[in-house]
Amino acid sequence: MNLLKEKMSKYDAPQRAKAAGIYPYFRVIESDQDTEVVINGKKVLMFGSNAYLGLTNHPKVKKAAADATMKYGTGMAGSRFLNGTLDIHIELERKLANFMNKDDAVVFSTGFTVNEGVISCLTGRDDYILWDERNHASIIEGLRTSFSTKFKFRHNDMDSLEKQLKRCDPRKVKLIVVDGVFSMEGDLTDLPGIVKLARKYNANIMVDEAHGLGVLGRKYSGKGVCDHFGLLDEVDLVMGTFSKSLASIGGFIAGDYATINYLRHNARPYIFSASITPAATAAASAALDILKSEPERVKHLWELTHYTINQFRERGFEIGPTSTPIIPLYIRDNDKTFLITKLLFEEGIFVNPVVSPAVSPDDTLIRFSLMATHTIEQIDYAVEHIDKIFRQLGVI
């Protein structure tokens, strides 16, 4: 008897969802990633993408990727540590460090491996990591492989964080790790409160700017949540991804020279992973250039965000405390969330369902995400049809 196969065969949740006609995952896109995509030959409006600045089809980004492929080839065939470092990798790291007002930066192959690699190796057995209960799975994966003592605090609850800080040995390293923008609910971390406590208890701070980079920042800088609060200099480590606003794949961590030097030589997912491709590197670099030179793109994203949030709130949708282009539309029922996702797709609207175990069964939602390239007409169409279906099913 094949015990592994027998155990795996008991997992039948996808099969049951498919049999019910409400399976919402792995929908195959047959076109470019834009505000409108083609699935099964049908055009649908894309409100499930993280390409907040709409740069995946920008001519400069595509040309940069193509030119890099022609010059350097399609892959590196090795890690950055050995044979996989190009001059464009170094150039991108310098640009990112300067953009984030830090000494240095190091680029990983994915955003997930940044958090996994940094968090797992940065602190030791006698140190502490304090983390928000709604942090991204990549942060939690890093926590799993860290030998440090881990203390979880309630979401954005500074009293809870302080209680955990009081449990720490004041002589040891204490690293507070949080998402800048929480990707399911779209709300911001209470960075001012965290900074205040970090000063009081001599703790360090790492912020994941995956959903803040290219979206938030003073004067539409796109530098993220840390800059939005004017606290970039108070944050020790800033993490970001290329797979969202920067229209590529990969990630980075920026900080002081000593810490980045340590990570280059000790972060296992960095040392033992193949290097980010030339095309991905050049695309991210070109997208960063556009972000820096076109703050009006970020400004327009915020105009669309305020417009859409107002539309949903005026119609009685429950969207929680979101203040970003990530707009959660709460349904609070697993099966109904899958059904609404299906019905909206039939109406030509692509959204992402968020169900347990990603959230509790009472907090299920669909995530409605905006890009700077969406039009008011596209948003109005989506809101109108979402409103109709939510009312038909008694959600609002």
Secondary structure as UniProt FT lines:
FT   HELIX           3..8
FT   TURN            9..10
FT   HELIX           13..19
FT   TURN            20..21
FT   STRAND          36..39
FT   TURN            40..41
FT   STRAND          42..46
FT   TURN            52..53
FT   TURN            56..57
FT   HELIX           59..72
FT   TURN            80..83
FT   HELIX           87..99
FT   TURN            100..101
FT   STRAND          104..108
FT   HELIX           111..121
FT   TURN            125..126
FT   STRAND          128..132
FT   TURN            133..134
FT   HELIX           137..144
FT   STRAND          149..153
FT   TURN            155..156
FT   HELIX           158..166
FT   TURN            170..171
FT   STRAND          174..179
FT   TURN            183..185
FT   HELIX           191..201
FT   STRAND          204..208
FT   TURN            210..215
FT   HELIX           218..220
FT   HELIX           225..228
FT   TURN            229..230
FT   HELIX           232..234
FT   STRAND          237..241
FT   TURN            245..246
FT   STRAND          251..255
FT   HELIX           257..266
FT   HELIX           268..271
FT   HELIX           278..293
FT   HELIX           295..314
FT   TURN            315..316
FT   TURN            320..321
FT   STRAND          326..330
FT   HELIX           334..346
FT   TURN            347..348
FT   STRAND          349..350
FT   STRAND          352..354
FT   TURN            356..358
FT   HELIX           361..363
FT   STRAND          365..369
FT   TURN            372..373
FT   HELIX           376..392
FT   TURN            393..394
//
